[in-house]
Amino acid sequence: MDNISDLDNKLDLIWITDMITNKIIDRIAGKITDMTSKLQMLITFVTVVRLRPTTYQNAQNLEENLDKGI
């Protein structure tokens, strides 16, 4: 009977440890997902800000070329 009780206690400990490990992994995965999302937004923002002057300059050059009749 004592062996069954010891085994039951060990299984409970394994189950609790597994639950704690899964919660930690879920939190880490959530933070990684959140940081990835923020990084994607930052890359998009930087790309738009970086390309905006180029787009503006291209439009200005096109307008100047049309004025010159090119």
N, CA, C and O atoms as a Maestro MAE file, in Angstrom:
{
 s_m_m2io_version
 :::
 2.0.0
}

f_m_ct {
 s_m_title
 :::
 protein
 m_atom[280] {
  # First column is atom index #
  i_m_mmod_type
  r_m_x_coord
  r_m_y_coord
  r_m_z_coord
  i_m_residue_number
  s_m_chain_name
  s_m_pdb_residue_name
  s_m_pdb_atom_name
  i_m_atomic_number
  :::
  1 25 0.820 -1.199 0.000 1 A "MET " " N  " 7
  2 3 0.000 0.000 0.000 1 A "MET " " CA " 6
  3 2 0.859 1.256 0.000 1 A "MET " " C  " 6
  4 15 0.502 2.265 -0.608 1 A "MET " " O  " 8
  5 25 1.981 1.185 0.680 2 A "ASP " " N  " 7
  6 3 2.878 2.335 0.776 2 A "ASP " " CA " 6
  7 2 3.470 2.689 -0.591 2 A "ASP " " C  " 6
  8 15 3.660 3.865 -0.901 2 A "ASP " " O  " 8
  9 25 3.760 1.676 -1.403 3 A "ASN " " N  " 7
  10 3 4.312 1.909 -2.738 3 A "ASN " " CA " 6
  11 2 3.309 2.623 -3.637 3 A "ASN " " C  " 6
  12 15 3.687 3.483 -4.433 3 A "ASN " " O  " 8
  13 25 2.037 2.271 -3.512 4 A "ILE " " N  " 7
  14 3 1.000 2.919 -4.320 4 A "ILE " " CA " 6
  15 2 0.864 4.381 -3.915 4 A "ILE " " C  " 6
  16 15 0.687 5.247 -4.772 4 A "ILE " " O  " 8
  17 25 0.945 4.655 -2.648 5 A "SER " " N  " 7
  18 3 0.859 6.037 -2.162 5 A "SER " " CA " 6
  19 2 2.048 6.861 -2.648 5 A "SER " " C  " 6
  20 15 1.881 8.006 -3.067 5 A "SER " " O  " 8
  21 25 3.252 6.280 -2.593 6 A "ASP " " N  " 7
  22 3 4.445 6.976 -3.092 6 A "ASP " " CA " 6
  23 2 4.330 7.260 -4.584 6 A "ASP " " C  " 6
  24 15 4.667 8.346 -5.054 6 A "ASP " " O  " 8
  25 25 3.848 6.267 -5.316 7 A "LEU " " N  " 7
  26 3 3.681 6.435 -6.761 7 A "LEU " " CA " 6
  27 2 2.653 7.516 -7.061 7 A "LEU " " C  " 6
  28 15 2.847 8.326 -7.968 7 A "LEU " " O  " 8
  29 25 1.565 7.531 -6.308 8 A "ASP " " N  " 7
  30 3 0.534 8.545 -6.480 8 A "ASP " " CA " 6
  31 2 1.087 9.937 -6.208 8 A "ASP " " C  " 6
  32 15 0.785 10.880 -6.940 8 A "ASP " " O  " 8
  33 25 1.889 10.072 -5.168 9 A "ASN " " N  " 7
  34 3 2.507 11.368 -4.849 9 A "ASN " " CA " 6
  35 2 3.473 11.808 -5.949 9 A "ASN " " C  " 6
  36 15 3.525 12.986 -6.304 9 A "ASN " " O  " 8
  37 25 4.229 10.865 -6.481 10 A "LYS " " N  " 7
  38 3 5.171 11.190 -7.565 10 A "LYS " " CA " 6
  39 2 4.419 11.624 -8.824 10 A "LYS " " C  " 6
  40 15 4.823 12.566 -9.505 10 A "LYS " " O  " 8
  41 25 3.321 10.924 -9.123 11 A "LEU " " N  " 7
  42 3 2.524 11.303 -10.298 11 A "LEU " " CA " 6
  43 2 1.900 12.682 -10.114 11 A "LEU " " C  " 6
  44 15 1.830 13.465 -11.062 11 A "LEU " " O  " 8
  45 25 1.446 12.982 -8.896 12 A "ASP " " N  " 7
  46 3 0.912 14.324 -8.613 12 A "ASP " " CA " 6
  47 2 1.979 15.383 -8.819 12 A "ASP " " C  " 6
  48 15 1.715 16.436 -9.400 12 A "ASP " " O  " 8
  49 25 3.190 15.102 -8.342 13 A "LEU " " N  " 7
  50 3 4.294 16.051 -8.487 13 A "LEU " " CA " 6
  51 2 4.645 16.260 -9.962 13 A "LEU " " C  " 6
  52 15 4.894 17.384 -10.396 13 A "LEU " " O  " 8
  53 25 4.661 15.167 -10.725 14 A "ILE " " N  " 7
  54 3 4.939 15.266 -12.165 14 A "ILE " " CA " 6
  55 2 3.853 16.094 -12.849 14 A "ILE " " C  " 6
  56 15 4.152 16.931 -13.701 14 A "ILE " " O  " 8
  57 25 2.596 15.862 -12.480 15 A "TRP " " N  " 7
  58 3 1.478 16.591 -13.084 15 A "TRP " " CA " 6
  59 2 1.566 18.080 -12.776 15 A "TRP " " C  " 6
  60 15 1.367 18.911 -13.662 15 A "TRP " " O  " 8
  61 25 1.866 18.426 -11.508 16 A "ILE " " N  " 7
  62 3 1.990 19.837 -11.107 16 A "ILE " " CA " 6
  63 2 3.158 20.487 -11.836 16 A "ILE " " C  " 6
  64 15 3.037 21.607 -12.332 16 A "ILE " " O  " 8
  65 25 4.285 19.790 -11.903 17 A "THR " " N  " 7
  66 3 5.458 20.321 -12.598 17 A "THR " " CA " 6
  67 2 5.153 20.549 -14.079 17 A "THR " " C  " 6
  68 15 5.560 21.556 -14.658 17 A "THR " " O  " 8
  69 25 4.442 19.616 -14.674 18 A "ASP " " N  " 7
  70 3 4.064 19.737 -16.084 18 A "ASP " " CA " 6
  71 2 3.155 20.941 -16.307 18 A "ASP " " C  " 6
  72 15 3.320 21.669 -17.285 18 A "ASP " " O  " 8
  73 25 2.195 21.155 -15.404 19 A "MET " " N  " 7
  74 3 1.298 22.316 -15.519 19 A "MET " " CA " 6
  75 2 2.073 23.625 -15.419 19 A "MET " " C  " 6
  76 15 1.854 24.548 -16.204 19 A "MET " " O  " 8
  77 25 2.980 23.697 -14.446 20 A "ILE " " N  " 7
  78 3 3.778 24.910 -14.264 20 A "ILE " " CA " 6
  79 2 4.642 25.154 -15.496 20 A "ILE " " C  " 6
  80 15 4.731 26.281 -15.983 20 A "ILE " " O  " 8
  81 25 5.275 24.106 -15.995 21 A "THR " " N  " 7
  82 3 6.118 24.230 -17.193 21 A "THR " " CA " 6
  83 2 5.296 24.714 -18.386 21 A "THR " " C  " 6
  84 15 5.739 25.587 -19.132 21 A "THR " " O  " 8
  85 25 4.107 24.154 -18.566 22 A "ASN " " N  " 7
  86 3 3.252 24.566 -19.683 22 A "ASN " " CA " 6
  87 2 2.832 26.023 -19.556 22 A "ASN " " C  " 6
  88 15 2.778 26.734 -20.559 22 A "ASN " " O  " 8
  89 25 2.533 26.483 -18.338 23 A "LYS " " N  " 7
  90 3 2.161 27.881 -18.146 23 A "LYS " " CA " 6
  91 2 3.329 28.809 -18.472 23 A "LYS " " C  " 6
  92 15 3.144 29.853 -19.097 23 A "LYS " " O  " 8
  93 25 4.527 28.422 -18.047 24 A "ILE " " N  " 7
  94 3 5.724 29.232 -18.344 24 A "ILE " " CA " 6
  95 2 5.949 29.285 -19.853 24 A "ILE " " C  " 6
  96 15 6.208 30.355 -20.404 24 A "ILE " " O  " 8
  97 25 5.852 28.145 -20.517 25 A "ILE " " N  " 7
  98 3 6.051 28.088 -21.973 25 A "ILE " " CA " 6
  99 2 4.994 28.936 -22.684 25 A "ILE " " C  " 6
  100 15 5.312 29.661 -23.627 25 A "ILE " " O  " 8
  101 25 3.739 28.850 -22.236 26 A "ASP " " N  " 7
  102 3 2.675 29.657 -22.842 26 A "ASP " " CA " 6
  103 2 2.954 31.152 -22.689 26 A "ASP " " C  " 6
  104 15 2.745 31.921 -23.627 26 A "ASP " " O  " 8
  105 25 3.419 31.562 -21.524 27 A "ARG " " N  " 7
  106 3 3.728 32.988 -21.314 27 A "ARG " " CA " 6
  107 2 4.877 33.434 -22.199 27 A "ARG " " C  " 6
  108 15 4.820 34.507 -22.801 27 A "ARG " " O  " 8
  109 25 5.925 32.614 -22.283 28 A "ILE " " N  " 7
  110 3 7.065 32.964 -23.133 28 A "ILE " " CA " 6
  111 2 6.622 33.040 -24.593 28 A "ILE " " C  " 6
  112 15 6.987 33.971 -25.310 28 A "ILE " " O  " 8
  113 25 5.838 32.061 -25.026 29 A "ALA " " N  " 7
  114 3 5.349 32.057 -26.417 29 A "ALA " " CA " 6
  115 2 4.479 33.285 -26.673 29 A "ALA " " C  " 6
  116 15 4.561 33.884 -27.746 29 A "ALA " " O  " 8
  117 25 3.651 33.667 -25.709 30 A "GLY " " N  " 7
  118 3 2.823 34.858 -25.852 30 A "GLY " " CA " 6
  119 2 3.659 36.113 -25.978 30 A "GLY " " C  " 6
  120 15 3.356 36.985 -26.793 30 A "GLY " " O  " 8
  121 25 4.712 36.214 -25.174 31 A "LYS " " N  " 7
  122 3 5.587 37.392 -25.245 31 A "LYS " " CA " 6
  123 2 6.335 37.430 -26.574 31 A "LYS " " C  " 6
  124 15 6.503 38.499 -27.161 31 A "LYS " " O  " 8
  125 25 6.783 36.273 -27.048 32 A "ILE " " N  " 7
  126 3 7.477 36.221 -28.344 32 A "ILE " " CA " 6
  127 2 6.527 36.642 -29.458 32 A "ILE " " C  " 6
  128 15 6.910 37.399 -30.350 32 A "ILE " " O  " 8
  129 25 5.289 36.154 -29.411 33 A "THR " " N  " 7
  130 3 4.291 36.528 -30.419 33 A "THR " " CA " 6
  131 2 4.032 38.028 -30.379 33 A "THR " " C  " 6
  132 15 3.956 38.675 -31.423 33 A "THR " " O  " 8
  133 25 3.898 38.580 -29.180 34 A "ASP " " N  " 7
  134 3 3.651 40.012 -29.014 34 A "ASP " " CA " 6
  135 2 4.823 40.833 -29.544 34 A "ASP " " C  " 6
  136 15 4.622 41.820 -30.252 34 A "ASP " " O  " 8
  137 25 6.038 40.430 -29.205 35 A "MET " " N  " 7
  138 3 7.221 41.163 -29.669 35 A "MET " " CA " 6
  139 2 7.367 41.044 -31.192 35 A "MET " " C  " 6
  140 15 7.769 42.003 -31.851 35 A "MET " " O  " 8
  141 25 7.043 39.879 -31.749 36 A "THR " " N  " 7
  142 3 7.102 39.700 -33.199 36 A "THR " " CA " 6
  143 2 6.116 40.632 -33.886 36 A "THR " " C  " 6
  144 15 6.433 41.251 -34.902 36 A "THR " " O  " 8
  145 25 4.923 40.726 -33.324 37 A "SER " " N  " 7
  146 3 3.899 41.610 -33.882 37 A "SER " " CA " 6
  147 2 4.360 43.066 -33.829 37 A "SER " " C  " 6
  148 15 4.200 43.809 -34.798 37 A "SER " " O  " 8
  149 25 4.931 43.466 -32.697 38 A "LYS " " N  " 7
  150 3 5.423 44.845 -32.555 38 A "LYS " " CA " 6
  151 2 6.574 45.105 -33.522 38 A "LYS " " C  " 6
  152 15 6.670 46.188 -34.098 38 A "LYS " " O  " 8
  153 25 7.441 44.121 -33.700 39 A "LEU " " N  " 7
  154 3 8.557 44.273 -34.629 39 A "LEU " " CA " 6
  155 2 8.053 44.412 -36.063 39 A "LEU " " C  " 6
  156 15 8.581 45.216 -36.832 39 A "LEU " " O  " 8
  157 25 7.040 43.639 -36.424 40 A "GLN " " N  " 7
  158 3 6.469 43.751 -37.773 40 A "GLN " " CA " 6
  159 2 5.858 45.134 -37.990 40 A "GLN " " C  " 6
  160 15 6.001 45.717 -39.065 40 A "GLN " " O  " 8
  161 25 5.175 45.661 -36.964 41 A "MET " " N  " 7
  162 3 4.599 47.005 -37.085 41 A "MET " " CA " 6
  163 2 5.696 48.055 -37.222 41 A "MET " " C  " 6
  164 15 5.568 48.997 -38.004 41 A "MET " " O  " 8
  165 25 6.776 47.888 -36.457 42 A "LEU " " N  " 7
  166 3 7.886 48.828 -36.526 42 A "LEU " " CA " 6
  167 2 8.543 48.794 -37.901 42 A "LEU " " C  " 6
  168 15 8.858 49.842 -38.467 42 A "LEU " " O  " 8
  169 25 8.751 47.596 -38.440 43 A "ILE " " N  " 7
  170 3 9.345 47.470 -39.780 43 A "ILE " " CA " 6
  171 2 8.452 48.126 -40.824 43 A "ILE " " C  " 6
  172 15 8.939 48.820 -41.717 43 A "ILE " " O  " 8
  173 25 7.144 47.906 -40.712 44 A "THR " " N  " 7
  174 3 6.198 48.528 -41.651 44 A "THR " " CA " 6
  175 2 6.261 50.042 -41.543 44 A "THR " " C  " 6
  176 15 6.305 50.738 -42.557 44 A "THR " " O  " 8
  177 25 6.264 50.557 -40.314 45 A "PHE " " N  " 7
  178 3 6.322 52.001 -40.097 45 A "PHE " " CA " 6
  179 2 7.603 52.592 -40.685 45 A "PHE " " C  " 6
  180 15 7.563 53.596 -41.396 45 A "PHE " " O  " 8
  181 25 8.733 51.964 -40.383 46 A "VAL " " N  " 7
  182 3 10.019 52.469 -40.886 46 A "VAL " " CA " 6
  183 2 10.050 52.415 -42.400 46 A "VAL " " C  " 6
  184 15 10.561 53.333 -43.042 46 A "VAL " " O  " 8
  185 25 9.513 51.352 -42.981 47 A "THR " " N  " 7
  186 3 9.486 51.228 -44.441 47 A "THR " " CA " 6
  187 2 8.647 52.338 -45.059 47 A "THR " " C  " 6
  188 15 9.056 52.950 -46.045 47 A "THR " " O  " 8
  189 25 7.470 52.602 -44.481 48 A "VAL " " N  " 7
  190 3 6.596 53.651 -45.013 48 A "VAL " " CA " 6
  191 2 7.263 55.012 -44.877 48 A "VAL " " C  " 6
  192 15 7.261 55.807 -45.817 48 A "VAL " " O  " 8
  193 25 7.837 55.282 -43.697 49 A "VAL " " N  " 7
  194 3 8.493 56.572 -43.479 49 A "VAL " " CA " 6
  195 2 9.693 56.726 -44.411 49 A "VAL " " C  " 6
  196 15 9.956 57.813 -44.926 49 A "VAL " " O  " 8
  197 25 10.410 55.637 -44.620 50 A "ARG " " N  " 7
  198 3 11.600 55.684 -45.490 50 A "ARG " " CA " 6
  199 2 11.198 55.874 -46.950 50 A "ARG " " C  " 6
  200 15 11.879 56.584 -47.690 50 A "ARG " " O  " 8
  201 25 10.099 55.247 -47.373 51 A "LEU " " N  " 7
  202 3 9.699 55.331 -48.778 51 A "LEU " " CA " 6
  203 2 8.928 56.602 -49.103 51 A "LEU " " C  " 6
  204 15 8.874 57.020 -50.260 51 A "LEU " " O  " 8
  205 25 8.332 57.217 -48.087 52 A "ARG " " N  " 7
  206 3 7.517 58.404 -48.359 52 A "ARG " " CA " 6
  207 2 8.319 59.517 -49.045 52 A "ARG " " C  " 6
  208 15 7.849 60.058 -50.046 52 A "ARG " " O  " 8
  209 25 9.507 59.879 -48.549 53 A "PRO " " N  " 7
  210 3 10.265 60.919 -49.261 53 A "PRO " " CA " 6
  211 2 10.613 60.504 -50.690 53 A "PRO " " C  " 6
  212 15 10.613 61.339 -51.595 53 A "PRO " " O  " 8
  213 25 10.908 59.221 -50.897 54 A "THR " " N  " 7
  214 3 11.229 58.740 -52.240 54 A "THR " " CA " 6
  215 2 10.020 58.887 -53.156 54 A "THR " " C  " 6
  216 15 10.153 59.328 -54.298 54 A "THR " " O  " 8
  217 25 8.857 58.523 -52.667 55 A "THR " " N  " 7
  218 3 7.632 58.642 -53.451 55 A "THR " " CA " 6
  219 2 7.343 60.106 -53.756 55 A "THR " " C  " 6
  220 15 6.979 60.458 -54.877 55 A "THR " " O  " 8
  221 25 7.509 60.950 -52.746 56 A "TYR " " N  " 7
  222 3 7.293 62.380 -52.934 56 A "TYR " " CA " 6
  223 2 8.279 62.929 -53.958 56 A "TYR " " C  " 6
  224 15 7.897 63.701 -54.838 56 A "TYR " " O  " 8
  225 25 9.548 62.533 -53.845 57 A "GLN " " N  " 7
  226 3 10.569 63.018 -54.775 57 A "GLN " " CA " 6
  227 2 10.278 62.539 -56.194 57 A "GLN " " C  " 6
  228 15 10.452 63.295 -57.150 57 A "GLN " " O  " 8
  229 25 9.837 61.289 -56.337 58 A "ASN " " N  " 7
  230 3 9.505 60.775 -57.670 58 A "ASN " " CA " 6
  231 2 8.346 61.568 -58.285 58 A "ASN " " C  " 6
  232 15 8.366 61.877 -59.477 58 A "ASN " " O  " 8
  233 25 7.349 61.892 -57.478 59 A "ALA " " N  " 7
  234 3 6.217 62.672 -57.972 59 A "ALA " " CA " 6
  235 2 6.672 64.068 -58.365 59 A "ALA " " C  " 6
  236 15 6.236 64.609 -59.381 59 A "ALA " " O  " 8
  237 25 7.546 64.642 -57.561 60 A "GLN " " N  " 7
  238 3 8.051 65.984 -57.864 60 A "GLN " " CA " 6
  239 2 8.870 65.956 -59.155 60 A "GLN " " C  " 6
  240 15 8.735 66.852 -59.989 60 A "GLN " " O  " 8
  241 25 9.713 64.946 -59.328 61 A "ASN " " N  " 7
  242 3 10.509 64.817 -60.552 61 A "ASN " " CA " 6
  243 2 9.608 64.630 -61.766 61 A "ASN " " C  " 6
  244 15 9.858 65.209 -62.822 61 A "ASN " " O  " 8
  245 25 8.564 63.823 -61.618 62 A "LEU " " N  " 7
  246 3 7.624 63.606 -62.713 62 A "LEU " " CA " 6
  247 2 6.940 64.918 -63.088 62 A "LEU " " C  " 6
  248 15 6.777 65.231 -64.267 62 A "LEU " " O  " 8
  249 25 6.543 65.679 -62.067 63 A "GLU " " N  " 7
  250 3 5.888 66.969 -62.329 63 A "GLU " " CA " 6
  251 2 6.833 67.930 -63.039 63 A "GLU " " C  " 6
  252 15 6.431 68.632 -63.967 63 A "GLU " " O  " 8
  253 25 8.102 67.959 -62.597 64 A "GLU " " N  " 7
  254 3 9.091 68.835 -63.242 64 A "GLU " " CA " 6
  255 2 9.332 68.402 -64.687 64 A "GLU " " C  " 6
  256 15 9.460 69.248 -65.572 64 A "GLU " " O  " 8
  257 25 9.393 67.101 -64.931 65 A "ASN " " N  " 7
  258 3 9.612 66.593 -66.287 65 A "ASN " " CA " 6
  259 2 8.417 66.925 -67.185 65 A "ASN " " C  " 6
  260 15 8.590 67.242 -68.362 65 A "ASN " " O  " 8
  261 25 7.206 66.851 -66.624 66 A "LEU " " N  " 7
  262 3 6.031 67.211 -67.416 66 A "LEU " " CA " 6
  263 2 6.052 68.695 -67.747 66 A "LEU " " C  " 6
  264 15 5.680 69.102 -68.848 66 A "LEU " " O  " 8
  265 25 6.496 69.510 -66.775 67 A "ASP " " N  " 7
  266 3 6.594 70.964 -67.024 67 A "ASP " " CA " 6
  267 2 7.610 71.254 -68.107 67 A "ASP " " C  " 6
  268 15 7.415 72.175 -68.900 67 A "ASP " " O  " 8
  269 25 8.704 70.483 -68.162 68 A "LYS " " N  " 7
  270 3 9.753 70.692 -69.161 68 A "LYS " " CA " 6
  271 2 9.355 70.085 -70.513 68 A "LYS " " C  " 6
  272 15 9.996 70.354 -71.529 68 A "LYS " " O  " 8
  273 25 8.317 69.281 -70.520 69 A "GLY " " N  " 7
  274 3 7.881 68.646 -71.762 69 A "GLY " " CA " 6
  275 2 8.648 67.384 -72.074 69 A "GLY " " C  " 6
  276 15 8.680 66.952 -73.226 69 A "GLY " " O  " 8
  277 25 9.275 66.773 -71.061 70 A "ILE " " N  " 7
  278 3 10.053 65.542 -71.271 70 A "ILE " " CA " 6
  279 2 9.117 64.354 -71.204 70 A "ILE " " C  " 6
  280 15 9.555 63.213 -71.352 70 A "ILE " " O  " 8
  :::
 }
 m_bond[279] {
  # First column is bond index #
  i_m_from
  i_m_to
  i_m_order
  :::
  1 1 2 1
  2 2 3 1
  3 3 4 2
  4 3 5 1
  5 5 6 1
  6 6 7 1
  7 7 8 2
  8 7 9 1
  9 9 10 1
  10 10 11 1
  11 11 12 2
  12 11 13 1
  13 13 14 1
  14 14 15 1
  15 15 16 2
  16 15 17 1
  17 17 18 1
  18 18 19 1
  19 19 20 2
  20 19 21 1
  21 21 22 1
  22 22 23 1
  23 23 24 2
  24 23 25 1
  25 25 26 1
  26 26 27 1
  27 27 28 2
  28 27 29 1
  29 29 30 1
  30 30 31 1
  31 31 32 2
  32 31 33 1
  33 33 34 1
  34 34 35 1
  35 35 36 2
  36 35 37 1
  37 37 38 1
  38 38 39 1
  39 39 40 2
  40 39 41 1
  41 41 42 1
  42 42 43 1
  43 43 44 2
  44 43 45 1
  45 45 46 1
  46 46 47 1
  47 47 48 2
  48 47 49 1
  49 49 50 1
  50 50 51 1
  51 51 52 2
  52 51 53 1
  53 53 54 1
  54 54 55 1
  55 55 56 2
  56 55 57 1
  57 57 58 1
  58 58 59 1
  59 59 60 2
  60 59 61 1
  61 61 62 1
  62 62 63 1
  63 63 64 2
  64 63 65 1
  65 65 66 1
  66 66 67 1
  67 67 68 2
  68 67 69 1
  69 69 70 1
  70 70 71 1
  71 71 72 2
  72 71 73 1
  73 73 74 1
  74 74 75 1
  75 75 76 2
  76 75 77 1
  77 77 78 1
  78 78 79 1
  79 79 80 2
  80 79 81 1
  81 81 82 1
  82 82 83 1
  83 83 84 2
  84 83 85 1
  85 85 86 1
  86 86 87 1
  87 87 88 2
  88 87 89 1
  89 89 90 1
  90 90 91 1
  91 91 92 2
  92 91 93 1
  93 93 94 1
  94 94 95 1
  95 95 96 2
  96 95 97 1
  97 97 98 1
  98 98 99 1
  99 99 100 2
  100 99 101 1
  101 101 102 1
  102 102 103 1
  103 103 104 2
  104 103 105 1
  105 105 106 1
  106 106 107 1
  107 107 108 2
  108 107 109 1
  109 109 110 1
  110 110 111 1
  111 111 112 2
  112 111 113 1
  113 113 114 1
  114 114 115 1
  115 115 116 2
  116 115 117 1
  117 117 118 1
  118 118 119 1
  119 119 120 2
  120 119 121 1
  121 121 122 1
  122 122 123 1
  123 123 124 2
  124 123 125 1
  125 125 126 1
  126 126 127 1
  127 127 128 2
  128 127 129 1
  129 129 130 1
  130 130 131 1
  131 131 132 2
  132 131 133 1
  133 133 134 1
  134 134 135 1
  135 135 136 2
  136 135 137 1
  137 137 138 1
  138 138 139 1
  139 139 140 2
  140 139 141 1
  141 141 142 1
  142 142 143 1
  143 143 144 2
  144 143 145 1
  145 145 146 1
  146 146 147 1
  147 147 148 2
  148 147 149 1
  149 149 150 1
  150 150 151 1
  151 151 152 2
  152 151 153 1
  153 153 154 1
  154 154 155 1
  155 155 156 2
  156 155 157 1
  157 157 158 1
  158 158 159 1
  159 159 160 2
  160 159 161 1
  161 161 162 1
  162 162 163 1
  163 163 164 2
  164 163 165 1
  165 165 166 1
  166 166 167 1
  167 167 168 2
  168 167 169 1
  169 169 170 1
  170 170 171 1
  171 171 172 2
  172 171 173 1
  173 173 174 1
  174 174 175 1
  175 175 176 2
  176 175 177 1
  177 177 178 1
  178 178 179 1
  179 179 180 2
  180 179 181 1
  181 181 182 1
  182 182 183 1
  183 183 184 2
  184 183 185 1
  185 185 186 1
  186 186 187 1
  187 187 188 2
  188 187 189 1
  189 189 190 1
  190 190 191 1
  191 191 192 2
  192 191 193 1
  193 193 194 1
  194 194 195 1
  195 195 196 2
  196 195 197 1
  197 197 198 1
  198 198 199 1
  199 199 200 2
  200 199 201 1
  201 201 202 1
  202 202 203 1
  203 203 204 2
  204 203 205 1
  205 205 206 1
  206 206 207 1
  207 207 208 2
  208 207 209 1
  209 209 210 1
  210 210 211 1
  211 211 212 2
  212 211 213 1
  213 213 214 1
  214 214 215 1
  215 215 216 2
  216 215 217 1
  217 217 218 1
  218 218 219 1
  219 219 220 2
  220 219 221 1
  221 221 222 1
  222 222 223 1
  223 223 224 2
  224 223 225 1
  225 225 226 1
  226 226 227 1
  227 227 228 2
  228 227 229 1
  229 229 230 1
  230 230 231 1
  231 231 232 2
  232 231 233 1
  233 233 234 1
  234 234 235 1
  235 235 236 2
  236 235 237 1
  237 237 238 1
  238 238 239 1
  239 239 240 2
  240 239 241 1
  241 241 242 1
  242 242 243 1
  243 243 244 2
  244 243 245 1
  245 245 246 1
  246 246 247 1
  247 247 248 2
  248 247 249 1
  249 249 250 1
  250 250 251 1
  251 251 252 2
  252 251 253 1
  253 253 254 1
  254 254 255 1
  255 255 256 2
  256 255 257 1
  257 257 258 1
  258 258 259 1
  259 259 260 2
  260 259 261 1
  261 261 262 1
  262 262 263 1
  263 263 264 2
  264 263 265 1
  265 265 266 1
  266 266 267 1
  267 267 268 2
  268 267 269 1
  269 269 270 1
  270 270 271 1
  271 271 272 2
  272 271 273 1
  273 273 274 1
  274 274 275 1
  275 275 276 2
  276 275 277 1
  277 277 278 1
  278 278 279 1
  279 279 280 2
  :::
 }
}
